[in-house]
Structure formats: C-alpha cells, structure tokens
Amino acid sequence: MHNAFVKLNKEFERIKQKGYIKGIYNSPSSIGRTFEQELGIIGNNKSLPDYYGIELKTRKSNAKSLINLFNAFPDGREKNELLRLRDTYGYPYKKDRKYKCLYIEAYANKVNKCGIKYYFKLDIDTKNERIYLSIYNNNKELIEKKIFWSFSYLKRKLKNKLSFLTLIHSNNKIINGWGYHEYYDIKFYVLKNFRKFLKLLEDGKIKMYLEINVRQDKVHYGQVHYNGCSFQINESNIEELFYKYDLDTKKLL
C-alpha cells in the first residue's frame, strides 16, 4: 500500500500547487467531488475505496461535522422495514406535515431522544455478535429490539471500505457567488482492527446516524428519500481507530 500512498501524495502536491480550484458544484459536497475530478475519478462505487484501495475523505479546515466512516443498513432489512420504522416512530416533516420523516442518532453509551417521544440506543451483544437498535418510550421503557447489524457484516464493511484512509483538508471561499477549494494538507492512515471499532462504539465515540426524508423535487415530490444509515466519528478520535502512516519512514505511528 505504500506505493499507492506515494502516488496519491504526488497527485495531491500537484493539485495543491493549483491553489483555489472552482468547485464542480456550488454546494458543500463539491469539496470531495472536485478533488476526485482532479484525480481523474469519474464514477465512484460507494461500497469500495475511492483511489487504488484508499478511501478519500475531504474536510473543510474548520469543519465541525463528524466523518462518515461507511454506510450500512441493518442486516436483512429491506426498505419496507425502514418504512415501518419511519411510520411507527417518525414525525411530521416540517415543510409538509402530511408526510413523515425520521432522523436517528444512536449511541451505545446512552439513550438519545429523537423526535417527540422516542429514545434510541445501540446495544452491543458480544455473545451473539450483533449490534441492536433498541427503542424506548418517554418513560425509558424498552418497546422494540429487533433491528440489528451483525459483527461480520460491519467488519466486512470496515475492512473493504477503510483499510486505508486519507484525510485531505481544504480552505474554501466564494468568488462571484461560486465555491472554490484550496487543498492544503493530507494525512495517511491504516486501519487498526474491528475490536477498536467496537470499543469506540461502546464509548460513544462512534455513533449510528439514520435519515429517512421526503423528496422535494417536482417529479418525485413526497416520495421517500433514504439519505443514509451511517457510522460516524469525530475527527479528533480518528487516530484511535487508525494508525497514522509516515511516508518517509514507512512506519505506523
């Protein structure tokens, strides 16, 4: 993997020398896609790493949002099951209250209220090697515990997507109403192991985020929009899950 890191670093230095680059979109997601375009990445299979086995994560210099590690819908749960989750525990969509939506932020170290009257928590079952989504009412009484992710599924997701990771930071500014990005820093990482992932999950340093929204475009108005079911981490905790890789010494730090 060292050679791939070296190749990417060389490309990064080339892109860095360009200074501010006009975004391909005028939106926050443009930071990553613009960098990928500079690398010559046209299509992107979201279940696989972006560049020669390396997952790319681009960040604003002052970003406070969590890093999305990978997306993973619960094991064996078809979209109809997620619709049941939304219909049972969701709440009216602000822009059009005849539709329901559902946003869940679930942690393993605490119950977390989402919406009006339900609480959610991740329960790590080491015996059966599953992570359950537990749902509680306002009295903190358990009312459902059947949706889960298996260890084997999450381990596969983690290994396939994040064995090798790069964080790229950028400065951003608006010129004539359009976003421009200046990529100024790059760091390389190698995944530790699945046990570290579970420990960070257990400590509340990794959370699960699920968003079921409503489409607003004229053609698909009112239809369900699955914005993702992801596991996320704060950038300040990234080196608890990954070793930092030094290009000069070829050593893990």
Buried (B, 14 or more C-beta within 10 A) or exposed (E): EEEBBEEBBEBBEEBBEEEBBEBBEEEEEBBBBBBBBBBEBEEBEEEEBBBEEBBBBBBBEEBEEBBEBBBBBBBEBEEEBBBEBBEEBBBEBEEEEEBBBBBBBBBBEEBBEBBEEBBBBBBBEEEEBBBBBBBBEEEEEEEBBEBBBBBEBBBEBBEBBBBBBBBBBBBBEEEEEEBBBBBEEBBBBBBBEBEBBBBBBBEEBBBBBBBBBBEEEEEEEEEBBBEBBBBBBBBEBBEBBBBBBEEEEEEEE
